[in-house]
Amino acid sequence: MSYSKINFTPGPSQLYFTVEDHMKQAFRDGIPSLSHRSKKFESIYAEAVSGLRQLLNLPSEYHIYFTGSATEIWERTVQNLVGETSFHLVNGSFSKRFFEISGQLGKLAMKHEVAAGEGFSHPLEVPPSTELIAVTHNETSTGVSLPLDFIYSFKTKHPDALLVVDAVSSLPYPDFDYSKLDSVFFSVQKGFGLPAGLGVWMVNDRCLAKAEQLVSKGRSIGTYHNLPTLHSHALKNQTPETPNVLGIYLLGQVVSDMLRHSAHKIRKETEYKSFLLYNMLKKHSRLKAFVKDETFQSRTVMVVDSGDLTEKVTKSLLEKGMQPGDGYGSAKKHQLRFANFPTHAKEHFELLVDTLESM
Amino acid sequence: MSYSKINFTPGPSQLYFTVEDHMKQAFRDGIPSLSHRSKKFESIYAEAVSGLRQLLNLPSEYHIYFTGSATEIWERTVQNLVGETSFHLVNGSFSKRFFEISGQLGKLAMKHEVAAGEGFSHPLEVPPSTELIAVTHNETSTGVSLPLDFIYSFKTKHPDALLVVDAVSSLPYPDFDYSKLDSVFFSVQKGFGLPAGLGVWMVNDRCLAKAEQLVSKGRSIGTYHNLPTLHSHALKNQTPETPNVLGIYLLGQVVSDMLRHSAHKIRKETEYKSFLLYNMLKKHSRLKAFVKDETFQSRTVMVVDSGDLTEKVTKSLLEKGMQPGDGYGSAKKHQLRFANFPTHAKEHFELLVDTLESM
């Protein structure tokens, strides 16, 4: 018997509905104790990577590496892609943490910051010297998502900088044009509905060249998880360290399930489910979308201003078997967050929206 | 039905025999999608840590942190505990990698190196200036284990240096006197019989003070996984990043099982099983222990010089449902490695030894 509550927390979130069966198969096939230097591991690795390439429509100049978390990728990104300066668009706790990590690593980290719940628009001045522009596609703390054309515009205006996108709580939903970006990353416990403990880092050849250039200048870019080391192992379908083998296996299986369903359907369903919620909020007298400007309303993490109703709404949802996400940090008492990931069925969303509507 | 082959590879190795049941319970309890900021996670974290403290008899001045792998701990150790110089005892591929990582991070890494299969003995000169002495208790590549008194002697002779012990493929077997060490670490896919993807880093207060001292001198000690950040989160039974929640849960469960069995029994059984194998090898005409000096023969990873018989032995073991570990690296064609971890039952070892004896 499986855990029956529907988990709307934005990460770790509800498991993709096939995960438990894949876990059982993994035990039958000896995956949890499989050597990471075996041929069988290499084929598991290759399957996960090729599935992701297909699902995300990733161009061939991109490479895929595995880390322990997306938090690790923040650090590795700065170590490997920044010599002196990075520039960050900050509009919430997670984009702010990326900015802070750059400073902690001794770089000159610059930012353009707006209030929580807001997005950005041009004109927005980027220091011409910056080597990296860091954009958080979907701020998990506030439910603000940035339009893709806005993100791509940095590439046009600042072609020499590397454009890095944190897509932790949005993929596999966004249909990125990766040729207009240089690096995109996520962790598996959100949109992919997998147990936490694995980050996925996608970089193009320009990123590899930048890391090599830093090495040639005598800069330290870390050790076992620097880009050249990750790359030389990835070419053999291996990892530098003993990785989360089970996590990579489960990712490959879920990606394969998603491919059967199709990326297109996942996108359409995500939009339909988010429409249900936002549409109800427009008409509700006491529950409101926290993000006012529709241009910036996330499809995958939706934040509700629940005010005095917060406790009552939470209780009512829990009674019907639904676990809402708390508002982030100090917003815990007056906001609720709802993940809208591929595993959240239309029926779950209809039940959620009906329950909220009746409050 | 579970995977039935007995896995003697030294890591990832055979799962501890209770892991599959714990995984089923984890799914029933919603652990794979549990928020790492929930009270329930904090209690899971606390249970794993207090169980480990008890099993290893860890003094209160030690702290326990979780990372993605033991490879990560090599890097974090150098970042957090070395300003200028480290000294490494190198006698195989893993102790060598620890040494190399220090150099890669721009430190002056010094070493005393002996041939593969050999141990160390005094007099052994340690540069008086070194800030850290790195010892690999059990070289997984060669099956060489260092006597505990030899390791402790560095503490007596060099009290100002931090003494760090890689116990990746030996714990929970060794009964360390932690007061004579400063940091010990391991990964869970070896002696603890868990799926790979989690490193366990134990440090005392001197290590925390050293990291703080490096910060005060303006040195970079990394970001989310530096010691002060790990420590401030550990005080709340939390981790800085979204961790391998399932891995921490399973570790706590297996440690609890091991406590019921008792650390003492685990040690006695480990010694009995290793005696069976080494004793047979002494009498065998064609299979020999690779490590000649009994003082250095590992109890937990035993390496057999199998020469021309390697292929035949492997085939014979596989036919009986036993998976031997390949010799490491270039020794693949003429050596076999056998893990002797708590999950390997006496009966498994008797079958293994009988089969090898008959070759």
Interface residues (C-beta under 8 A of the other chain):
Chain A: M1 S2 Y3 K5 N7 T9 G11 P12 S13 Q14 L15 V19 E20 M23 F27 R28 D29 G30 P32 S33 L34 S35 H36 T67 G68 S69 A70 T71 E72 W74 E75 I101 Q104 L105 G106 S187 Q189 G193 L194 P195 A196 G197 L198 S220 G222 T223 Y224 H225 P240 E241 T242 P243 N244 V245 L246 G247 G325
Chain B: M1 S2 Y3 K5 N7 T9 G11 P12 S13 Q14 L15 V19 E20 M23 F27 R28 D29 G30 P32 S33 L34 S35 H36 T67 G68 S69 A70 T71 E72 W74 E75 I101 Q104 L105 G106 S187 Q189 G193 L194 P195 A196 G197 L198 S220 G222 T223 Y224 H225 P240 E241 T242 P243 N244 V245 L246 G247 G325
